[in-house]
Amino acid sequence: MVMDYLKKRVDISASEALEELPDWVSEKNASLAAWRCVEQMKREKELYIRRHRTPTDFLVKKTYQIKGSEVASALSMNRATLMNTSRYSPRFRDYLDSVNAELEEAKNAKLKSSGNPTAVGVKKSRKDDLVDLVQKLRRENEELRAMAAAPLDEIYENLPLPIKKKLGIN
């Protein structure tokens, strides 16, 4: 059992090592770290998109888009170096734009599939229906209290006087 787990971990790490790297990524500079960081952020943003469905969840772009400054701060490097002055910067910007376009499409698809999110329970009812329901439930509650009060009054009347005094019932 432990060996199976370890074998799976080795296979996973081997598959990560064999990842198909874009041609602009190199181990000699920060492009590999930047690419991996963008891939990780992309997974996080996709998870956010999958878990949220209302338009108000996507009002702020940083919840579903990746900015170059975000990547740069995660890598502890200057944004200008990452996005503008390095040899790989134009290709990295193109890659980041394509990732953001994919995330935007995923967001739009999620919003379209959920459409106008149908509320569940009380939220989907109209006010008039809710008012009628509350009035009906109040009437039922009063009827049940009246039904429960009649037998209790009868029980209290049949109690002996010393027990009534100890209970504080007049």
PERACOR-V504801 format. One record per residue. PHI is phi in whole degrees, 0 to 359 (NA if undefined). PSI is psi in radians with two decimals (* if undefined). NEAR is the number of other ideal C-beta (glycine too) atoms within 10 Angstrom. Layout:
((PHI | PSI | NEAR) (PHI | PSI | NEAR))
This chain:
((NA | -0.80 | 5) (293 | -0.68 | 6) (295 | -0.67 | 7) (299 | -0.76 | 8) (299 | -0.81 | 9) (296 | -0.68 | 10) (296 | -0.70 | 10) (297 | -0.73 | 10) (297 | -0.71 | 10) (296 | -0.76 | 10) (298 | -0.73 | 10) (296 | -0.80 | 10) (293 | -0.60 | 10) (293 | -0.69 | 9) (291 | -0.60 | 9) (293 | -0.62 | 9) (291 | -0.48 | 7) (267 | 0.31 | 8) (303 | 2.55 | 10) (281 | 1.86 | 5) (272 | 2.47 | 13) (296 | 2.77 | 13) (291 | -0.34 | 6) (276 | -0.16 | 15) (274 | 2.34 | 19) (222 | 2.58 | 14) (281 | -0.21 | 8) (282 | -0.30 | 6) (227 | -2.95 | 12) (279 | 0.03 | 18) (295 | -0.62 | 22) (295 | -0.80 | 14) (296 | -0.70 | 17) (294 | -0.74 | 25) (297 | -0.79 | 21) (296 | -0.70 | 15) (297 | -0.75 | 18) (295 | -0.71 | 20) (298 | -0.74 | 12) (296 | -0.80 | 13) (296 | -0.62 | 19) (298 | -0.75 | 17) (298 | -0.72 | 10) (295 | -0.76 | 12) (292 | -0.66 | 21) (296 | -0.67 | 15) (296 | -0.74 | 10) (300 | -0.78 | 16) (297 | -0.72 | 22) (295 | -0.59 | 10) (273 | -0.20 | 9) (240 | 2.62 | 17) (221 | -0.14 | 14) (262 | 2.64 | 12) (300 | -0.52 | 12) (291 | -0.37 | 7) (290 | -0.34 | 16) (247 | 0.37 | 19) (294 | -0.65 | 8) (264 | 2.15 | 9) (294 | -0.45 | 13) (293 | -0.25 | 9) (283 | -0.37 | 13) (226 | 0.07 | 20) (238 | 2.73 | 18) (248 | 2.24 | 22) (256 | 2.64 | 15) (298 | -0.64 | 19) (294 | -0.57 | 13) (298 | -0.83 | 16) (296 | -0.78 | 23) (298 | -0.76 | 19) (291 | -0.58 | 13) (294 | -0.54 | 15) (267 | -0.02 | 16) (57 | 0.85 | 7) (224 | 2.93 | 15) (287 | 2.39 | 14) (297 | -0.71 | 15) (296 | -0.67 | 13) (296 | -0.76 | 13) (290 | -0.74 | 25) (265 | -0.40 | 19) (233 | -0.83 | 13) (267 | -0.27 | 9) (281 | 2.82 | 18) (295 | -0.58 | 11) (270 | -0.03 | 19) (303 | -0.80 | 18) (299 | -0.73 | 12) (292 | -0.63 | 15) (294 | -0.73 | 24) (298 | -0.76 | 14) (299 | -0.76 | 12) (297 | -0.77 | 18) (296 | -0.68 | 23) (296 | -0.72 | 12) (292 | -0.67 | 10) (296 | -0.76 | 17) (295 | -0.60 | 18) (294 | -0.72 | 11) (298 | -0.76 | 13) (295 | -0.67 | 20) (296 | -0.74 | 15) (296 | -0.71 | 11) (296 | -0.70 | 17) (296 | -0.81 | 22) (296 | -0.68 | 12) (295 | -0.70 | 11) (296 | -0.77 | 18) (294 | -0.65 | 18) (291 | -0.70 | 8) (291 | -0.60 | 8) (278 | -0.31 | 13) (55 | -2.42 | 8) (277 | 1.93 | 8) (301 | 2.19 | 11) (281 | 2.16 | 8) (286 | 2.73 | 9) (246 | 2.71 | 7) (71 | -2.38 | 6) (292 | -0.48 | 9) (297 | -0.50 | 9) (275 | -0.16 | 9) (277 | 2.69 | 13) (278 | 2.84 | 8) (298 | -0.74 | 7) (300 | -0.75 | 8) (297 | -0.70 | 11) (293 | -0.69 | 12) (297 | -0.78 | 11) (298 | -0.74 | 12) (297 | -0.75 | 12) (295 | -0.74 | 10) (297 | -0.75 | 10) (298 | -0.78 | 10) (294 | -0.62 | 10) (294 | -0.74 | 10) (299 | -0.79 | 10) (299 | -0.70 | 10) (296 | -0.76 | 10) (296 | -0.71 | 10) (297 | -0.75 | 10) (295 | -0.67 | 10) (296 | -0.72 | 9) (295 | -0.71 | 9) (295 | -0.66 | 9) (283 | -0.47 | 10) (286 | -0.63 | 10) (299 | -0.89 | 9) (295 | -0.59 | 9) (293 | -0.70 | 9) (299 | -0.72 | 10) (296 | -0.72 | 9) (295 | -0.75 | 9) (297 | -0.66 | 13) (293 | -0.57 | 9) (276 | -0.09 | 7) (288 | 2.50 | 13) (294 | 2.69 | 8) (301 | -0.75 | 8) (298 | -0.62 | 8) (290 | -0.68 | 10) (299 | -0.73 | 13) (294 | -0.70 | 11) (292 | -0.57 | 10) (278 | -0.24 | 10) (81 | 0.47 | 6) (260 | 2.28 | 11) (266 | * | 6))
